[in-house]
Amino acid sequence: MFKELAYYDGVYGTPEEVKVPFNDRVHFFGDGVYDATVGANGKVYLLKDHLDRFYSSARALDIRIPLDKPALGALLTDLLAKVEGTTHFVYWQVTRGVNDRDHTYPEGMPGKLWVMIRPNRLNDPDVPIKLITRPDTRFYHCNIKTLNLIPSVMAAEEAKRLGVQETVFHRGGIVTECAHSNVSILKNGVFYSHPNDELILRGIAKTHMIGACYRLGITVMEKPFTLDELRDADEIIVSSSSNFCLHACELDGAPAGGRDPATLKAIQDAVLQEYFDYTGKTSVVD
C-alpha cells in the first residue's frame, strides 16, 4: 500500500519514484487538461461525470487520451485501492505528449496520462468560510479544465495571505466563479448560479447540487448575477468536487449570508446523502 501514489504513462510508484520526460509539453506550455474528485471506500465518486468532462476537455484541445473511458475508469479504481486510508483526493490529467519544444505539434501524437492519489478529508459543511472578490482576468476558455491555472494560483495565494478561503471572480460586475470552485447564491428561497458557458467550468458538484434543489422543490435560476446580488444574498454557496456545499460568512471583510440556514441545510443534507449513498460512507470526517 502507498501513502501517496503517482502514475505516469503506465508506470506507478511514489511521487519521488515516478519520473516525467523533460520534453513532455506540460513543462513548456501547460499543454493538457485534468479532472479530480473524491475517492471513498474504494469508489471514485461520480466517476462517469468526471470522465465525461475530462474527455470533453481533451476533445476541445485536440488531445488524444491513451485509454478509452471504461479502461481509464478501471485504472483509477485499481490505483485507488493501492493507497492507504478510506477517503482520498483522486487527480488525473493528460498532456499532449512528448515532443521537441515547438508551439505546433505532430498530428495524432499520443497523450501522456498522469494520476495522483493521496489521502484526503472533506471540510465540515457546517463551518463557514470567508471570501474575497477580484476581477476575473482569465482567458475565455474557462469551460475547459486546462492545466493553465496561473491566474487561479495567484488568486488562491492572495486569499491564503489574507486569511480567507476562496476568491470570487467577476467580469464587468457579473460574478463568474471562484479560483477553484463554483459559487452560487440563495435569495428569497431561489437558487441562482451562473449558466454553463465559456466563462466558467461546468462544476460537477454544482450540477449535482442543482439536482438536489430540484428534488427538494427549490426553484433554480441558471442566470448571471451581479456583485451587488452576491453581497445581498441570503446565503453564498461555494461548491467543488472535493468540498460539495460550503457556505460563506464573510465577503471582502463584511458579514455575508446566514439569512436562510434552513434552505442551505436542506441542500447540504441532500448533497451529502448522495455522497453517502454512492460511497457507503456515513460521515465527511473519517
SVG drawing of the C-alpha trace seen along z (x, -y; Angstrom):
<svg xmlns="http://www.w3.org/2000/svg" viewBox="-41 -46 55 48">
<polyline fill="none" stroke="black" stroke-width="0.4" points="0.0,0.0 1.1,-3.6 0.7,-6.6 0.5,-8.6 0.6,-7.2 1.8,-8.7 1.3,-7.3 2.8,-8.4 2.3,-6.6 1.9,-3.1 4.4,-3.3 3.3,-3.9 5.0,-4.4 5.6,-7.1 5.8,-10.7 9.5,-10.6 9.9,-7.4 7.9,-8.3 9.8,-10.3 8.4,-12.5 10.3,-13.2 11.9,-16.6 10.1,-17.1 6.6,-16.5 4.8,-19.5 3.3,-20.2 6.7,-21.7 6.8,-24.3 3.1,-25.1 0.9,-23.7 -0.4,-21.7 -3.0,-19.4 -6.3,-19.0 -7.2,-17.5 -10.0,-16.4 -10.3,-15.5 -12.8,-14.1 -13.0,-12.3 -12.3,-8.6 -14.1,-6.9 -14.3,-3.3 -12.6,-2.3 -15.0,-4.1 -14.2,-7.1 -17.0,-9.5 -19.2,-10.4 -16.7,-8.7 -18.8,-8.8 -19.5,-12.5 -15.8,-13.3 -14.7,-11.1 -17.3,-12.7 -15.9,-16.2 -12.3,-15.0 -12.9,-13.6 -14.8,-16.7 -12.0,-19.0 -9.4,-16.9 -11.5,-16.9 -11.8,-20.7 -8.0,-20.9 -7.4,-18.0 -5.6,-16.0 -5.5,-12.2 -6.3,-10.3 -4.4,-6.9 -7.3,-5.0 -11.0,-4.8 -13.4,-5.7 -14.0,-2.2 -10.3,-1.5 -9.5,-4.8 -12.2,-4.3 -10.9,-0.8 -7.4,-2.1 -8.4,-4.9 -10.3,-2.4 -7.4,0.0 -4.9,-2.6 -7.2,-4.0 -7.2,-0.5 -3.4,-0.7 -3.5,-3.9 -3.9,-3.8 -7.0,-5.3 -10.7,-5.4 -11.1,-8.9 -8.8,-10.3 -8.2,-13.0 -8.1,-11.5 -6.5,-13.6 -5.7,-12.8 -4.5,-14.7 -3.5,-14.1 -0.8,-16.1 -0.5,-16.4 2.6,-14.2 6.4,-14.2 8.0,-16.1 10.7,-18.7 9.7,-22.1 7.6,-23.7 4.3,-25.6 3.0,-23.3 2.7,-19.6 2.6,-16.4 -0.9,-15.4 -2.2,-12.4 0.6,-12.4 -0.3,-10.2 -1.1,-11.9 0.5,-11.0 -1.7,-10.1 -0.9,-11.2 -2.6,-10.1 -2.1,-11.3 -3.9,-9.8 -3.4,-10.8 -5.4,-10.6 -7.8,-13.5 -10.8,-14.6 -13.8,-16.7 -14.3,-20.0 -17.1,-20.2 -20.0,-21.9 -21.3,-23.4 -18.2,-25.5 -18.5,-28.8 -15.7,-30.1 -14.5,-33.7 -14.3,-35.1 -12.8,-38.0 -13.8,-39.2 -11.4,-40.1 -11.7,-40.9 -11.6,-37.8 -8.6,-38.2 -8.5,-34.7 -8.9,-33.9 -12.1,-32.9 -11.8,-29.1 -12.7,-28.7 -15.1,-25.9 -12.1,-23.7 -10.3,-22.2 -6.9,-23.2 -3.6,-22.9 -3.0,-26.7 -4.0,-27.8 -1.7,-30.7 -4.5,-33.3 -6.2,-30.8 -2.9,-30.0 -2.2,-33.7 -5.8,-34.4 -5.6,-31.4 -2.3,-32.5 -3.6,-36.1 -6.6,-34.6 -4.4,-32.5 -2.2,-35.5 -5.4,-37.5 -6.6,-34.7 -9.6,-33.8 -10.5,-30.5 -11.5,-31.5 -11.6,-34.2 -14.7,-35.0 -14.0,-36.2 -16.2,-38.8 -16.2,-40.4 -17.9,-43.8 -19.8,-43.4 -21.0,-39.9 -19.9,-37.1 -18.4,-34.1 -16.8,-31.5 -14.1,-31.2 -10.4,-30.4 -11.0,-26.7 -14.7,-26.4 -18.2,-27.4 -20.2,-30.0 -24.0,-30.2 -26.4,-32.1 -29.8,-31.7 -32.2,-34.7 -35.8,-34.6 -35.7,-30.8 -34.4,-30.7 -31.1,-29.1 -29.1,-31.3 -26.0,-30.1 -24.1,-31.3 -25.0,-29.4 -22.6,-26.9 -20.8,-29.0 -17.2,-29.8 -16.8,-32.0 -17.0,-29.2 -16.1,-25.5 -19.2,-23.3 -18.9,-22.1 -20.0,-18.5 -20.6,-19.3 -22.7,-22.3 -24.6,-20.2 -25.5,-17.6 -26.4,-20.4 -28.8,-21.8 -30.3,-18.3 -30.7,-18.3 -32.5,-21.6 -35.0,-20.1 -35.6,-17.1 -36.3,-19.5 -38.6,-21.7 -36.3,-24.7 -36.6,-27.0 -33.3,-27.1 -32.3,-30.0 -29.2,-29.5 -28.5,-33.1 -25.7,-35.6 -25.9,-37.5 -24.1,-40.7 -21.6,-41.5 -24.3,-43.5 -26.6,-40.5 -23.8,-38.4 -23.3,-40.8 -27.1,-40.9 -27.6,-37.1 -29.3,-35.2 -26.6,-32.5 -23.4,-32.3 -22.7,-28.7 -19.2,-27.5 -19.0,-24.1 -16.3,-21.9 -15.6,-18.2 -13.7,-18.0 -16.0,-20.2 -19.5,-19.8 -21.5,-22.6 -19.7,-25.1 -21.2,-28.4 -19.7,-31.9 -19.9,-34.1 -17.8,-36.9 -17.2,-38.7 -14.5,-41.3 -14.3,-41.7 -18.1,-42.3 -20.6,-39.8 -22.3,-37.7 -25.0,-35.1 -26.5,-33.5 -30.1,-34.5 -31.6,-31.2 -29.9,-28.4 -32.9,-26.1 -32.8,-26.0 -29.0,-25.8 -29.0,-22.9 -31.6,-21.1 -29.4,-21.4 -26.3,-20.3 -28.0,-17.3 -29.3,-16.2 -25.9,-16.6 -24.1,-14.7 -26.7,-11.9 -26.0,-11.4 -22.3,-11.1 -23.0,-8.6 -25.3,-6.5 -22.7,-6.4 -19.7,-5.6 -21.1,-3.8 -19.5,-6.4 -21.5,-7.7 -19.6,-10.9 -17.5,-13.5 -14.9,-13.1 -13.1,-9.7"/>
</svg>
